[in-house]
């Protein structure tokens, strides 16, 4: 036919939208030959050069892939990227810790003594310590190196004992682990859950183990892992601190003497310069202190003193109130075994009411309490002291929801009362710190306190979790709004009716800060001589002051939560053989199954 090249119908190849013959492309409509393709078609090349175009495109793609891979490899070699995919972010550092580490201008050296023959729990704590230090090493400005040292590794027993004594002299006390070996035999392991951090020629110890009374071993180990970042960051903050911060114990109202607050002052001296003194007449006398501690006053406060404290709070000052709601005679109780308990008026009720809190005058009794030795002998017989539950000395429960009280032990209190929250709470928020147990009751005052055992109806202990201590924060209203300023005040400045954002803490028991004396020497705060147990009073008060004065959120590191995933040890021992067989056989069976399926699919494809 004219206008068309002759072609055989058997040599025609039908393409989408075109007809190809002998390597040439023809458009269907109109039937004209176009050596480069059809107009309106998406094809770029004709059939004769289609393979070459595809090959060229593949070469370009491969070249681009090679360039991208080389660039990514070079980038990864110069930078380190770590992604924490755990739900509880156990391998992540807080922004405050990262910022502090990046500013370090010297190397940090850490020596960990948790090494050697460890059970699974302490081995997990060791691994968690290495993980957190690895993260810190990546952020440290001048580098952080750490090493593990096994104190039990020695040539002979004498050298090993010398290693133990050397660490003990530096305050690193060992912990005895009671464990079972693989055969179920009992054994004792001596470990040192401690580390030492050295920076700039100074060294501080870091305790790796939280030994909270009442918790199981697994719970204590988990709490220890959760607070690792806080403990190491706290040590570095201490070593790099340059500014001197001040706190003060208030005097002049019969507060606890210095000897009975020695241990608390010693704990605070790690972070602050601790001063003591009375108020006087200067309204600005407290302005240089980050916090003021009012520890168990016995005498009422004057209006002048209240005004000075009030305006200090209005300017952003922090106050820890340790107030007893009842008054009693310890001397009469120890000599006669009997004392009256009456409401204790410190002339602070109106002031605290403006801040949104009230200290009640009802005595708290709790079934969860410490015993006291009572002479049960009859007159004329030899003394026979027996432990008797002392319901006026409860063991208060710390709140796990507050950073100051998370992961601390129970707090022992003597003759505590309770607190109430008042006001609408629009500008002030409150959080509980300490509460009673689930079996408590309130005794109205005035009342008689008798040391001799009494018949107590246990069914009356029906109150649960009564609040004894709380923190309050926000913008407080002044207690002296629409009131005349007291006379003799100097350097008063302008009156402030509403405070800037600040914090306070109120504890309805003054003697929680009191350490006992033995032969004239102070005992650790919270230590009970009769039961020889150490309670959490010191940690509670120290953390509360740190919470009040914290401006950067360091104390919130104590709230880090790591989910505890425990195995059932009884089931593990009972099904030990079955578990071992299953872990060996099941992977082999799965491997054989998938291998067989792969071969079957491969043979079926080849047959097609």
C-alpha positions as CSV (number, residue, x, y, z in Angstrom):
1,X,0.0,0.0,0.0
2,X,1.2,3.5,-0.9
3,X,2.5,5.6,2.0
4,X,3.3,2.5,4.1
5,X,6.2,0.2,4.2
6,X,5.3,-3.4,3.5
7,X,5.5,-5.7,6.5
8,X,4.6,-9.2,7.3
9,X,1.8,-9.6,9.9
10,X,3.9,-12.2,11.7
11,X,6.7,-9.7,12.3
12,X,4.4,-7.2,14.0
13,X,5.0,-6.4,17.7
14,X,2.1,-4.7,19.4
15,X,3.1,-2.1,21.9
16,X,0.9,0.2,24.1
17,X,-0.3,2.9,21.7
18,X,2.1,2.0,18.8
19,X,3.2,-0.7,16.4
20,X,6.8,-1.8,16.1
21,X,8.2,-3.6,13.0
22,X,11.8,-4.6,12.5
23,X,13.1,-2.3,15.2
24,X,11.1,0.7,14.0
25,X,8.2,2.4,15.7
26,X,5.0,3.4,13.9
27,X,2.2,5.5,15.3
28,X,-1.3,4.0,15.0
29,X,-2.9,7.2,14.1
30,X,-1.8,8.6,11.8
31,X,0.2,5.7,10.4
32,X,3.4,7.5,9.9
33,X,6.9,6.5,10.8
34,X,8.7,8.3,13.6
35,X,12.2,7.1,14.4
36,X,12.2,8.7,17.9
37,X,8.7,7.7,19.1
38,X,5.1,8.9,18.9
39,X,3.9,12.4,19.7
40,X,1.9,12.5,22.9
41,X,3.6,9.3,24.1
42,X,5.5,9.1,27.3
43,X,8.3,7.0,25.8
44,X,11.6,8.8,25.3
45,X,13.5,6.2,23.2
46,X,12.5,4.2,20.3
47,X,12.4,0.4,20.5
48,X,15.9,0.1,19.0
49,X,17.5,2.1,21.9
50,X,15.2,1.2,24.8
51,X,17.6,-1.2,26.4
52,X,20.4,1.4,26.2
53,X,18.2,4.0,27.9
54,X,17.3,1.6,30.7
55,X,20.9,0.7,31.2
56,X,21.9,4.3,31.4
57,X,19.1,5.1,33.9
58,X,20.3,2.2,36.1
59,X,23.8,3.4,36.1
60,X,22.7,6.8,37.2
61,X,20.6,5.3,40.0
62,X,23.5,3.1,41.1
63,X,25.9,6.0,41.1
64,X,23.5,8.1,43.2
65,X,23.1,5.2,45.7
66,X,26.9,4.9,46.0
67,X,27.3,8.6,46.6
68,X,24.5,8.6,49.3
69,X,26.0,5.5,51.1
70,X,29.5,7.1,51.1
71,X,28.1,10.4,52.4
72,X,26.2,8.6,55.2
73,X,29.2,6.5,56.1
74,X,31.4,9.6,56.4
75,X,28.8,11.3,58.5
76,X,28.4,8.4,60.9
77,X,32.1,8.1,61.3
78,X,32.4,11.7,62.5
79,X,29.3,11.8,64.7
80,X,27.8,9.4,67.2
81,X,24.1,8.8,67.3
82,X,22.2,6.8,69.9
83,X,18.5,6.3,70.0
84,X,16.7,5.2,73.1
85,X,13.9,3.0,72.0
86,X,12.9,1.8,75.5
87,X,9.5,2.8,76.7
88,X,10.8,4.1,80.1
89,X,13.8,5.9,78.5
90,X,16.2,4.1,80.8
91,X,19.2,4.9,78.6
92,X,18.5,8.7,78.2
93,X,20.0,11.6,80.1
94,X,18.0,14.6,81.2
95,X,18.7,17.9,79.5
96,X,20.1,19.4,82.7
97,X,22.6,16.5,83.1
98,X,23.6,16.8,79.4
99,X,24.2,20.5,79.7
100,X,26.3,20.2,82.9
101,X,28.4,17.4,81.3
102,X,29.1,19.5,78.2
103,X,30.5,22.3,80.3
104,X,33.1,20.2,82.1
105,X,36.6,21.5,81.5
106,X,38.5,18.6,83.0
107,X,38.4,14.8,82.7
108,X,36.2,12.8,85.0
109,X,37.4,9.5,86.4
110,X,35.0,7.1,88.0
111,X,36.1,3.9,89.8
112,X,33.3,1.4,90.5
113,X,33.9,-1.3,93.1
114,X,30.8,-3.3,92.2
115,X,32.6,-6.2,90.6
116,X,33.6,-9.8,91.1
117,X,31.3,-12.7,92.0
118,X,27.8,-11.1,91.7
119,X,24.4,-12.6,91.5
120,X,22.0,-11.7,88.7
121,X,20.5,-8.7,90.5
122,X,23.8,-7.0,91.3
123,X,25.1,-7.9,87.9
124,X,22.2,-6.0,86.5
125,X,23.0,-3.0,88.7
126,X,26.6,-3.2,87.5
127,X,25.5,-3.3,83.8
128,X,23.1,-0.4,84.4
129,X,26.0,1.6,86.0
130,X,28.1,1.0,82.9
131,X,25.2,2.0,80.6
132,X,24.6,5.4,82.4
133,X,28.3,6.1,82.4
134,X,28.6,5.3,78.7
135,X,25.8,7.9,78.1
136,X,27.6,10.4,80.3
137,X,30.9,9.8,78.5
138,X,29.3,10.8,75.2
139,X,28.1,14.1,76.7
140,X,31.2,15.0,78.8
141,X,33.1,18.0,77.4
142,X,36.6,16.8,78.3
143,X,35.8,13.1,78.5
144,X,34.7,10.6,81.1
145,X,36.5,7.3,81.8
146,X,35.5,4.6,84.2
147,X,36.8,1.3,85.4
148,X,35.6,-1.6,87.5
149,X,37.7,-2.8,90.4
150,X,37.1,-6.0,92.3
151,X,38.1,-5.5,96.0
152,X,38.0,-9.3,96.6
153,X,40.7,-9.9,94.0
154,X,43.9,-10.4,95.9
155,X,46.9,-12.7,96.2
156,X,45.9,-13.9,99.7
157,X,43.3,-13.4,102.4
158,X,45.5,-10.8,104.2
159,X,45.7,-8.6,101.1
160,X,41.9,-9.1,100.5
161,X,41.1,-8.0,104.1
162,X,43.4,-5.0,103.7
163,X,41.5,-4.0,100.6
164,X,38.2,-4.2,102.6
165,X,39.6,-2.1,105.4
166,X,40.9,0.6,103.1
167,X,37.5,1.0,101.5
168,X,35.7,1.0,104.8
169,X,38.0,3.8,106.1
170,X,36.9,5.9,103.1
171,X,33.3,5.3,104.1
172,X,32.6,2.6,101.5
173,X,30.9,0.0,103.7
174,X,30.3,-3.5,102.2
175,X,27.0,-5.3,101.8
176,X,26.5,-8.9,102.5
177,X,24.3,-10.8,99.9
178,X,22.6,-14.0,101.0
179,X,22.2,-16.0,97.8
180,X,21.9,-19.5,96.4
181,X,24.3,-21.2,93.9
182,X,23.1,-23.2,90.9
183,X,22.7,-26.3,93.1
184,X,20.5,-24.4,95.5
185,X,23.1,-24.2,98.3
186,X,23.1,-21.1,100.5
187,X,26.1,-18.7,100.2
188,X,27.2,-15.3,101.4
189,X,28.8,-12.8,99.0
190,X,30.5,-9.6,100.2
191,X,30.1,-6.7,97.7
192,X,30.9,-3.0,97.6
193,X,28.0,-1.2,95.8
194,X,30.0,2.0,95.7
195,X,31.8,4.3,93.2
196,X,34.2,7.1,93.5
197,X,34.1,10.1,91.2
198,X,37.3,12.1,90.8
199,X,37.3,15.6,89.2
200,X,39.9,18.3,89.5
201,X,41.8,16.4,92.1
202,X,38.8,16.0,94.4
203,X,37.0,12.7,95.0
204,X,33.5,12.0,96.4
205,X,31.9,8.6,97.0
206,X,28.7,7.6,95.3
207,X,26.4,5.0,96.8
208,X,24.9,2.7,94.1
209,X,22.6,0.7,96.3
210,X,19.3,1.9,97.8
211,X,18.5,-0.2,100.9
212,X,15.0,0.9,101.7
213,X,13.5,-0.8,104.8
214,X,10.4,-2.9,103.9
215,X,11.3,-3.3,100.2
216,X,12.2,-6.6,98.6
217,X,15.7,-7.1,97.2
218,X,14.5,-6.8,93.7
219,X,12.6,-3.5,94.5
220,X,15.7,-2.0,96.1
221,X,17.8,-3.0,93.1
222,X,15.3,-1.4,90.8
223,X,15.2,1.8,92.9
224,X,19.0,1.8,92.7
225,X,18.9,1.7,88.9
226,X,16.3,4.4,88.7
227,X,18.5,6.9,90.8
228,X,21.8,6.2,89.1
229,X,21.7,9.3,87.0
230,X,20.7,11.5,90.0
231,X,23.5,10.1,92.2
232,X,26.3,10.6,89.6
233,X,24.9,14.0,88.5
234,X,24.7,15.1,92.2
235,X,28.4,14.1,92.7
236,X,29.5,16.1,89.7
237,X,27.5,19.1,90.8
238,X,29.2,18.9,94.2
239,X,32.7,18.7,92.6
240,X,32.0,21.5,90.1
241,X,30.2,23.9,92.5
242,X,31.7,27.3,92.8
243,X,29.0,29.5,94.3
244,X,28.3,29.3,98.0
245,X,24.6,28.9,98.9
246,X,23.2,29.6,102.3
247,X,20.4,28.2,104.4
248,X,19.5,29.1,108.0
249,X,18.1,27.5,111.1
250,X,15.8,30.0,112.8
251,X,16.3,30.5,116.6
252,X,14.7,32.6,119.3
253,X,11.5,30.6,119.8
254,X,12.8,27.5,121.6
255,X,13.8,25.6,118.4
256,X,15.9,22.5,118.5
257,X,19.4,23.2,119.8
258,X,22.4,22.8,117.5
259,X,23.4,19.5,119.0
260,X,20.1,17.9,118.2
261,X,20.2,19.1,114.6
262,X,23.8,18.2,114.1
263,X,23.3,15.4,111.7
264,X,20.8,17.3,109.5
265,X,23.3,20.3,109.4
266,X,26.1,17.9,108.4
267,X,24.0,16.6,105.5
268,X,23.1,20.1,104.4
269,X,26.7,21.2,104.5
270,X,27.4,19.2,101.4
271,X,25.3,21.7,99.4
272,X,25.0,24.9,101.6
273,X,26.7,27.0,104.2
274,X,24.5,26.4,107.2
275,X,23.9,29.3,109.6
276,X,21.8,29.9,112.7
277,X,20.3,33.0,114.3
278,X,17.3,35.0,115.4
279,X,15.4,37.5,113.4
280,X,15.8,40.8,115.2
281,X,14.3,44.0,113.6
282,X,15.7,44.0,110.1
283,X,13.0,43.0,107.6
284,X,15.6,42.0,105.0
285,X,17.7,39.8,107.3
286,X,16.6,36.6,105.6
287,X,17.1,37.7,102.0
288,X,20.5,36.1,101.5
289,X,19.3,32.7,102.5
290,X,17.8,30.3,99.9
291,X,15.8,28.6,102.6
292,X,14.9,28.9,106.2
293,X,14.3,26.0,108.6
294,X,12.0,26.4,111.6
295,X,12.7,23.3,113.6
296,X,10.2,22.5,116.4
297,X,9.7,25.9,118.0
298,X,8.3,25.9,121.6
299,X,7.4,29.6,122.1
300,X,4.8,31.7,120.2
301,X,6.0,33.9,117.3
302,X,5.7,37.7,117.7
303,X,3.9,39.8,115.0
304,X,7.3,41.3,114.1
305,X,8.9,37.9,113.5
306,X,5.8,36.8,111.5
307,X,6.0,39.9,109.3
308,X,9.7,39.4,108.5
309,X,9.1,35.7,107.6
310,X,6.0,36.7,105.6
311,X,7.7,39.3,103.5
312,X,10.7,37.0,103.0
313,X,8.2,34.5,101.4
314,X,6.6,37.2,99.3
315,X,10.0,38.0,97.8
316,X,10.5,34.3,96.8
317,X,12.0,32.8,100.0
318,X,11.5,29.2,100.9
319,X,10.5,27.9,104.4
320,X,10.5,24.4,105.9
321,X,8.1,24.5,108.8
322,X,8.6,21.7,111.3
323,X,5.8,22.4,113.8
324,X,4.3,20.3,116.6
325,X,0.6,20.7,117.0
326,X,0.6,19.4,120.6
327,X,2.6,20.2,123.6
328,X,3.8,17.6,126.1
329,X,6.5,17.1,128.7
330,X,9.2,14.6,127.7
331,X,10.8,14.8,131.1
332,X,7.7,13.8,133.0
333,X,7.0,11.1,130.5
334,X,10.5,9.5,131.0
335,X,10.5,9.8,134.8
336,X,6.8,9.4,135.7
337,X,5.6,7.6,132.6
338,X,2.7,10.1,132.2
339,X,2.3,13.5,130.6
340,X,-0.6,15.7,129.5
341,X,-0.9,16.6,125.8
342,X,-2.5,19.9,125.0
343,X,-2.9,22.0,121.9
344,X,0.3,24.0,121.1
345,X,-0.4,27.6,120.1
346,X,2.5,29.1,118.3
347,X,0.6,32.1,116.9
348,X,1.1,30.8,113.4
349,X,-2.4,29.6,112.6
350,X,-3.6,32.7,110.8
351,X,-0.3,33.0,108.9
352,X,-0.4,29.4,107.6
353,X,-4.1,29.7,106.8
354,X,-3.3,32.5,104.3
355,X,-0.8,30.1,102.7
356,X,-3.4,27.4,102.3
357,X,-2.5,24.9,105.1
358,X,-3.4,24.3,108.7
359,X,-1.6,22.2,111.4
360,X,-4.2,20.4,113.6
361,X,-4.0,19.7,117.3
362,X,-5.2,16.1,117.3
363,X,-2.7,13.4,118.2
364,X,-2.1,10.8,115.6
365,X,-1.9,7.1,116.6
366,X,-0.9,4.4,114.2
367,X,-0.7,0.7,114.4
368,X,2.4,0.8,112.2
369,X,4.7,2.2,114.9
370,X,8.0,1.6,116.8
371,X,8.1,-0.3,120.0
372,X,9.5,1.1,123.3
373,X,10.9,-0.9,126.2
374,X,8.6,-0.9,129.2
375,X,9.4,-2.4,132.6
376,X,6.8,-5.1,133.1
377,X,8.1,-6.3,136.5
378,X,6.0,-6.0,139.6
379,X,7.1,-3.8,142.5
380,X,10.1,-5.5,144.3
381,X,11.0,-7.6,141.3
382,X,14.0,-7.2,139.0
383,X,13.4,-5.0,136.0
384,X,11.9,-6.8,133.1
385,X,11.8,-4.6,130.0
386,X,9.7,-5.8,127.2
387,X,9.0,-4.1,123.8
388,X,5.5,-2.6,123.7
389,X,4.0,-0.9,120.6
390,X,4.1,2.8,121.0
391,X,1.2,4.1,118.9
392,X,2.3,7.7,119.4
393,X,5.5,7.0,117.5
394,X,4.3,6.0,114.0
395,X,6.3,5.1,111.0
396,X,5.1,7.5,108.3
397,X,4.9,6.5,104.7
398,X,6.7,8.6,102.1
399,X,4.8,9.5,98.9
400,X,6.3,7.8,95.8
401,X,4.8,10.5,93.7
402,X,6.9,13.4,95.0
403,X,10.6,13.8,94.0
404,X,11.6,14.6,97.6
405,X,10.2,11.4,99.1
406,X,10.5,8.9,96.2
407,X,12.8,6.0,97.1
408,X,13.3,6.8,100.8
409,X,12.5,4.7,103.8
410,X,9.8,5.2,106.4
411,X,10.1,8.3,108.6
412,X,9.8,7.9,112.3
413,X,7.9,10.7,114.2
414,X,7.1,11.1,117.8
415,X,3.7,12.7,118.8
416,X,2.8,13.9,115.3
417,X,-0.5,15.5,114.3
418,X,-2.1,16.0,110.9
419,X,-2.5,18.8,108.4
420,X,-5.4,20.1,106.4
421,X,-5.5,22.1,103.1
422,X,-7.6,25.2,103.2
423,X,-8.6,27.8,100.6
424,X,-9.7,27.5,97.1
425,X,-6.3,26.4,95.8
426,X,-6.4,28.6,92.7
427,X,-2.9,30.1,93.1
428,X,-1.4,27.4,95.3
429,X,-0.9,23.7,94.7
430,X,-0.2,21.1,97.3
431,X,1.5,17.7,97.2
432,X,1.6,15.1,100.0
433,X,5.0,14.2,101.4
434,X,4.2,11.9,104.4
435,X,1.0,10.1,105.4
436,X,0.0,7.6,108.0
437,X,-0.7,3.9,107.4
438,X,-4.0,2.3,106.6
439,X,-4.8,1.8,110.3
440,X,-4.6,5.1,112.2
441,X,-6.8,7.3,114.4
442,X,-6.9,10.8,115.9
443,X,-6.9,11.4,119.6
444,X,-8.5,14.8,120.5
445,X,-6.6,17.1,122.9
446,X,-6.3,17.7,125.8
447,X,-5.4,14.1,126.4
448,X,-3.4,12.0,128.8
449,X,-0.4,10.1,127.4
450,X,0.6,7.1,129.5
451,X,3.7,5.1,128.9
452,X,2.2,2.0,130.5
453,X,0.5,-0.5,128.2
454,X,-3.2,0.3,127.7
455,X,-6.1,-1.7,126.5
456,X,-6.7,-0.3,123.0
457,X,-9.6,-1.2,120.8
458,X,-7.9,-2.1,117.5
459,X,-11.2,-1.7,115.7
460,X,-11.0,2.1,116.2
461,X,-7.9,2.4,113.9
462,X,-10.1,3.0,110.8
463,X,-8.5,6.1,109.3
464,X,-6.2,5.7,106.3
465,X,-3.3,7.7,104.9
466,X,-3.8,10.8,107.1
467,X,-1.6,13.6,105.8
468,X,1.2,14.6,108.1
469,X,3.5,16.6,105.7
470,X,3.0,18.4,102.4
471,X,4.7,20.8,100.1
472,X,2.8,23.9,98.8
473,X,3.9,26.1,95.9
474,X,2.6,28.9,93.9
475,X,1.8,32.6,94.5
476,X,0.9,33.0,98.2
477,X,-1.2,35.8,99.7
478,X,0.4,37.8,102.5
479,X,-0.9,37.3,106.0
480,X,-0.5,41.1,106.6
481,X,-2.7,42.4,103.8
482,X,-4.9,45.2,105.2
483,X,-3.0,45.0,108.5
484,X,-0.7,47.5,110.1
485,X,3.0,46.9,109.9
486,X,4.4,45.9,113.4
487,X,6.5,48.6,115.2
488,X,10.2,48.7,115.3
489,X,10.6,47.1,111.8
490,X,13.6,48.6,109.9
491,X,14.6,48.2,106.2
492,X,11.1,47.1,105.4
493,X,10.8,48.4,101.8
494,X,7.6,48.3,99.9
495,X,4.9,46.0,101.3
496,X,4.3,42.9,99.0
497,X,0.7,41.6,99.1
498,X,1.2,38.6,96.8
499,X,4.3,36.5,96.4
500,X,6.3,35.6,93.4
501,X,6.2,31.9,92.6
502,X,7.9,30.1,95.5
503,X,7.7,26.9,97.6
504,X,7.1,25.9,101.2
505,X,6.9,22.6,103.1
506,X,5.0,21.9,106.3
507,X,5.5,18.9,108.6
508,X,3.2,18.5,111.5
509,X,5.9,17.1,113.8
510,X,8.8,19.1,115.0
511,X,11.0,16.3,116.2
512,X,11.5,14.6,112.8
513,X,14.6,16.7,112.6
514,X,15.9,15.7,116.1
515,X,18.9,13.4,116.3
516,X,19.5,11.6,119.6
517,X,22.7,11.9,121.7
518,X,24.7,9.0,123.1
519,X,27.4,9.8,125.6
520,X,27.3,13.4,124.4
521,X,27.8,12.4,120.7
522,X,25.1,12.8,118.1
523,X,23.6,9.7,116.5
524,X,22.5,9.6,112.9
525,X,19.2,11.3,112.3
526,X,16.4,8.7,112.1
527,X,18.4,6.0,114.0
528,X,16.5,4.1,116.7
529,X,18.7,2.8,119.4
530,X,16.3,0.2,120.7
531,X,15.6,-1.5,117.4
532,X,18.9,-0.5,115.9
533,X,17.2,0.5,112.6
534,X,17.9,3.5,110.4
535,X,14.9,5.3,109.1
536,X,14.5,7.9,106.4
537,X,14.4,11.1,108.4
538,X,17.7,12.4,107.1
539,X,16.9,11.7,103.5
540,X,13.5,13.1,103.8
541,X,14.5,16.5,105.2
542,X,17.6,16.8,103.0
543,X,15.6,16.1,99.8
544,X,12.9,18.5,100.9
545,X,15.4,21.3,101.3
546,X,16.9,20.4,97.9
547,X,13.4,20.4,96.4
548,X,12.6,23.8,97.8
549,X,15.8,25.4,96.6
550,X,16.0,23.6,93.2
551,X,15.8,26.0,90.3
552,X,16.9,23.7,87.5
553,X,14.8,20.6,88.1
554,X,17.7,18.4,89.4
555,X,15.5,16.9,92.1
556,X,13.1,15.6,89.4
557,X,15.8,13.1,88.4
558,X,14.8,11.1,91.5
559,X,11.4,10.5,89.7
560,X,12.9,8.5,86.9
561,X,11.0,5.3,86.5
562,X,12.2,1.9,85.2
563,X,9.6,-0.8,84.9
564,X,10.4,-3.8,87.1
565,X,10.2,-7.0,85.1
566,X,10.8,-9.9,87.5
567,X,10.9,-13.6,86.9
568,X,9.2,-16.0,89.3
569,X,12.2,-17.6,91.1
570,X,10.1,-20.5,92.4
571,X,8.9,-21.3,88.9
572,X,12.4,-20.9,87.5
573,X,13.8,-23.5,89.9
574,X,10.8,-25.9,89.5
575,X,10.8,-25.8,85.6
576,X,14.5,-25.3,85.2
577,X,15.0,-28.5,83.1
578,X,12.0,-27.9,80.9
579,X,13.1,-24.3,80.3
580,X,16.6,-25.4,79.3
581,X,15.3,-28.0,76.9
582,X,12.8,-25.6,75.4
583,X,15.4,-22.9,74.8
584,X,17.7,-25.4,73.1
585,X,15.1,-27.5,71.0
586,X,12.6,-24.8,69.9
587,X,15.1,-22.6,68.0
588,X,16.4,-25.7,66.2
589,X,12.9,-26.8,65.3
590,X,12.0,-23.4,64.0
591,X,15.2,-23.3,61.9
592,X,14.5,-26.7,60.4
593,X,10.9,-25.6,59.7
594,X,11.8,-22.4,57.9
595,X,14.6,-24.2,56.0
596,X,12.2,-26.8,54.8
597,X,9.6,-24.3,53.7
598,X,12.2,-22.3,51.8
599,X,13.4,-25.4,49.9
600,X,9.8,-26.3,49.0
601,X,9.0,-22.9,47.7
602,X,12.3,-22.8,45.7
603,X,11.6,-26.2,44.1
604,X,8.1,-25.1,43.1
605,X,9.4,-22.0,41.4
606,X,12.0,-24.0,39.5
607,X,9.3,-26.4,38.2
608,X,7.3,-23.5,36.8
